[in-house]
Amino acid sequence: MNTIEIAIITFLALLPISNPFATVPLFLSLTKGHTKEWSQQQALKASLFMAAILLTFLWSGAILIEFFGISIPAIRVAGGLIILKVGFEMLNPSKTDEISDEAKKEAKKMDDISFSPLAMPSLSGPGSISVVISMAAGSDNLAGYSAISLGILGVVFIAWLSMKSAPIIARFLGVTGLDALTRIMGFMLICIAFQFVLDGLGGYLGSASFLVPIIESLEQLQN
């Protein structure tokens, strides 16, 4: 695949699980009572933190994989299972919330909400990080990593635009519209998760670590 294709795939895989539109109600709740300038500043800082978190995991992904001796199929299966869980939770958005009521109350008293809870865990939580690491596991050159970075920055831009335009989005979609959009994103995530798991299992079943012991056992039986 070329750079543009990898960037688009990364964007499409990361956007549903990051789901910036679901952050709109949280952003409006935490910025209520503050000035427009402060709110816009928090939106920009949260987007920058989001980019820093995801890009850090992307570019350090190969080091982490090698250090812990984790195979690419294992990463894809694990990442797929995490994404699958998030996807099913997003099918019932009114019943799930990554951030507890206590955390929200605490955040309202904070002078800066850009890193927590906006950037982490709302925009770049475990699911988003698992997608990035899984994408990193499938790339082995600078061009691939650069393309994935472009896809990440595309999602970051959408996140910033969503928070910047949060009042307009909330008025246009309303609670029902945001719930419906979250459910659609959840379905897309489930499809992506199954693909990750199938790719991971296919990679393992076709690897030497799986086939060699079987071949050796068959040869011993023949002898």
Buried (B, 14 or more C-beta within 10 A) or exposed (E): EEEEEBBBBBBBBBBBBBBBBBBBBBBBEBBEEEEEEBBBBBBBBBBBBBBBBBBEBBBEBBEBBEEEEBBBBBBBBBBBBBBBBBBBBBBEBEEEBBBEEEBBEBBBEEEEBBBBBBBBBBBBBBBBBBBBBBBBBBBEEEEBBEBBBBBBBBBBBBBBBBBBEBBEBBEEBEEEEBBEBBBBBBBBBBEBBBBBBEBBBEBBEEEEEEEEEEEEEEEEEEE
